[in-house]
Amino acid sequence: ASSPENQTTPKSATFNNSSKRKRTTVTVGAAIGGPSASVAALMESPQTNTPRSSRLRDLKLHIDRSHSEILKDFDSSHSRLHKRFKIQSQACQQVLDETDKEYKKMTQRITESREAMMASYAEFMADAQTTASRGMYSGDGNSMDSQGSPIFYFRLIR
C-alpha cells in the first residue's frame, strides 16, 4: 500500500520523491525546455566533440535562427502595419479637411441667402407700408404701370 504522502500532488514547481530521502528539485522552466545551467555547462565543456553536444549545439543554432527569422517577420509586419495606418490616417485627415471646407462654404451660402431674403422682405414691407400710407389702393386691383405690368396694392390692417 502506498502512503498518503505519495498520493498527493505537489502544490509548487518542486517535486518531492519522499520526505525521508534527499529532496530533488526540478524547476518548471527547465522541465519545459527553458535554458538551464547544465545546458550552458555542457555547451562550454571541453567535451564538445561528442555527438550529444554536437546535436545540442545544432539545436541551439536552429533555435537562434528561428528566433531571428521570427523577429524579422515581426518587424516587417509591424512596419507594414505602421505604414498602412499612417496612410489611412492621412486619408481620413484629408477627408475631414475637405468636409470642413464644404461645411464652411454651405454655411456661408446659407447665411448669404438668409441675409438676401431678410433684405428682400424688409424692402417688400417698406414698399407695402409706403403704398398703404399713400392710399394708392385700386379697387379693381387691375391697375397697370407705365410699362403695362399689373400693379397690385394691398391695404395693411393695423
Contacts in CASP RR format, 6 or more apart in sequence:
PFRMAT RR
TARGET T0000
AUTHOR 0000-0000-0000
METHOD contacts of the structure
MODEL  1
ASSPENQTTPKSATFNNSSKRKRTTVTVGAAIGGPSASVAALMESPQTNT
PRSSRLRDLKLHIDRSHSEILKDFDSSHSRLHKRFKIQSQACQQVLDETD
KEYKKMTQRITESREAMMASYAEFMADAQTTASRGMYSGDGNSMDSQGSP
IFYFRLIR
5 18 0 8 1.000
5 19 0 8 1.000
6 18 0 8 1.000
10 16 0 8 1.000
13 26 0 8 1.000
13 27 0 8 1.000
13 28 0 8 1.000
13 29 0 8 1.000
14 23 0 8 1.000
14 25 0 8 1.000
14 26 0 8 1.000
14 27 0 8 1.000
15 24 0 8 1.000
15 25 0 8 1.000
15 26 0 8 1.000
16 23 0 8 1.000
16 24 0 8 1.000
17 23 0 8 1.000
17 24 0 8 1.000
27 36 0 8 1.000
29 36 0 8 1.000
30 36 0 8 1.000
39 56 0 8 1.000
42 52 0 8 1.000
42 53 0 8 1.000
42 56 0 8 1.000
43 53 0 8 1.000
43 56 0 8 1.000
43 57 0 8 1.000
43 60 0 8 1.000
45 53 0 8 1.000
47 53 0 8 1.000
48 54 0 8 1.000
48 57 0 8 1.000
128 154 0 8 1.000
128 156 0 8 1.000
129 156 0 8 1.000
131 153 0 8 1.000
131 154 0 8 1.000
132 153 0 8 1.000
132 154 0 8 1.000
132 155 0 8 1.000
132 156 0 8 1.000
135 153 0 8 1.000
136 153 0 8 1.000
137 153 0 8 1.000
137 154 0 8 1.000
137 155 0 8 1.000
138 151 0 8 1.000
138 153 0 8 1.000
141 150 0 8 1.000
141 151 0 8 1.000
141 152 0 8 1.000
141 153 0 8 1.000
142 150 0 8 1.000
143 150 0 8 1.000
143 151 0 8 1.000
143 153 0 8 1.000
144 150 0 8 1.000
144 151 0 8 1.000
145 151 0 8 1.000
END
